[in-house]
């Protein structure tokens, strides 16, 4: 039993996990107040997962307390659904970490070069690179990373927090698009009609949903 629980209580791993994934926040503009809530929610998600993956499995204790018996590994704790799909949840999560990280860095590289580093009113509308396919690649990256964490190690707090995180990034994206329409007018509206918000080729679905 001691060996089975050896991955818990590794607080150095908790700290390392938080630092590694927290570094991605360095690729967004902290000077914008609108970034505070989504960034805080992202870090809360990361901390909650690190705490339960390497520190203390609180979800397991809660389930045990409520139902009176210990559920098998993979049900709201441990590797998600490991008894059904083995470690494929972990492998899929690793892929999403890499893809999400690349989207965050790629999006930052393009928008920093042509928009953020320019003086106010002199930035260009970025429509090339990854922005030719989706309007908010960095937010897609954060959502993919956190969804990958769910696939790897689902817990009760994460299942509650992920929809909230998605809503926060959706609202932030809509707010920023309003600013872009004010700044670039028809040029941005045309760009918006040809690209998806978070995923490629979803612009037609967005148009129908919005009216």
N, C-alpha and C positions, 0 to 999 in steps of 0.2 A: 504494500500500500504506500509505503514511503517513497518508493521509486516512481510510482504513478503520479505522485503529487509534487515531484521535484521541480517542475517548472514554475511553481508558485513561490512567492516570497523572494523572487529575484528583482529587487528594486532597482538595481543597476540597469536591467533590461527595460523596466518601466521608463526610466529616465532616457535611455537611448532611443526608445521608440518615439517618445514625445519630441525629442530634439530632432530626429531625422525627418519626421513628417511635419514638424513645425517649421522647418526650413522653407517649405513651399510657400509659406505666407510671405516670405521675403520678395516674392515675385508679383505682389499686388501693391497698389498705391495706398499706403497707410495714412496719407494725409487726408483721404476722403472719409468723412464720418460715416458714410453709408456702408463702408466695409467693416465697421466694428462688429455689428451683430453677427453677420455671416462668418467672419473670421473667428469670433468667440465661440460660435456654435461648432465650427470645424474643430477647434482645439479641444472643446469639451468632449466631442466625439472621440478624438484621438486619445485623450486622457482616460476616458471611460473604458475604452478597449484595452489600453495598456495595463490599466489597473486590474481588469478581470483576466487578462491573458497571462500576465506575469506576477501579479500581486496577490489578490484575494478574489476567488470566484463568487462574488456576491449574488449573482443571479441564481447559481446553484443552491446557495443557502436559502434564498427566498423561496424558491420552488420547493425545496425540502421542507421548509417551515410550513408552507401553505398546504401541500399535499401529503406531507408526512412520510415521504420516502424519497430516496435519491434517484433521479432520472439518469438514464444512461448518457455517456459522453456524446455530445453532438446535439443535445436538445437544450437550446438556449445557453449552452456553455460548451467549452471545448471546441474542437474543429467541427464546423457546422455540418450536420447530416453525415458525419463520418461513417456511421453504421450503414448508410445507404449508398454513398458514392465514394467512399474512401476519402483520400486527401485531395480529390479534385476541386473541392471548394477552395482549399489553400492555393492550389496551382492557378485557378481562375483568378483568385484575389491577387496573386503576384503579377499576373498579366495586366490586370486593371491598375495596379500601382504604377507599373512602368508606362502604360499608355496615358494614364492620368498625369503623371509627372511630365511626360513629353509634351502633352497639350499645354500644361501650365507654363513651362519654359518657352515653348515655341510661341505661344500667344504673347507672353511678356516680351520676347525679343522683337516681334513685329510692332507691337503697339508702343513699346518704349522708344523705338527708333523713329517712328513717324508721328507719334502723337504726344505721349507723356512728357518727353524731354523738351518739347517745343514750348515757346511762350504761349500764353493763353490766347486763343483765337488764330494761332498760326499752324496748329497741328493739322495733319491731313487725315482724311477718312481712310482707314486701313481696310482694304478689301482683298489683299493678296495673301499668299501662303495659306495657313490654316483658316484664316478669316474668309477665304473664298468659299468655304463649306459651312462653317458655323459662326454665329455672331459672338458667342461667348465661350471660346475654347478653354479659358482658365477656369470658369465656373464648372464647365463639363468635367475638367480634370479633377477638381475637388470632389464632385459628386461621384465620379468613377472610383477614386481612391477610397472614399468612405463606403461605397457599395461593395468594393472588394473586401474591405474589412468585415462587412456583414457576411459575405460568402465564406470568409475564413473562420470567423469566430463570433457568431451571432449571440447577443445577450439581450436581456430584457431592456436595459436602458438604450442600447443601440437601435433596437426595433422601434422604440418610441421616438428616438431623436432623428433618425434618418428622414422621415417625411417632413419634420420641422425644418431640417437643414435644406431640403429641396425647396420648400416653400420660401425660405429666406433668400436663397439664391435666385429663385424665379422672380420674386418681388424686386430684388436688386437689379436684375437684368432688365425688367420692364421699366424701372425708374431711369436707368442709364440710357435706355433706348429713347425715352422721352427727351433727355438732354441732347442726345445725338440728333434727333429730329429738329430740335430748336437750332442747333449749331449748323447742321449741314442740309436741312430742308429736304427737298425732293431727291437729292443725291442719296441721302441715307434711306429714304422711304423706298427707293428703287432697289437699293442694296438689300434692304430688309425683306423685300418681296421675293428675292432670289435665294435666300439662305435660311437655314434653320436656326432656331435659338440655341439649342444645346446639342442637337444631332443633325447630320446632313439630311437633306431632302424632306424635312418636316415642315417647310414653310407653307405648303398648301394646306396641311392639316391645321396649322396655326391660323391661317386666314379664315378657314371655315369655322373654327372654334370661336374666334373673336368676332365673327359676325358677318 
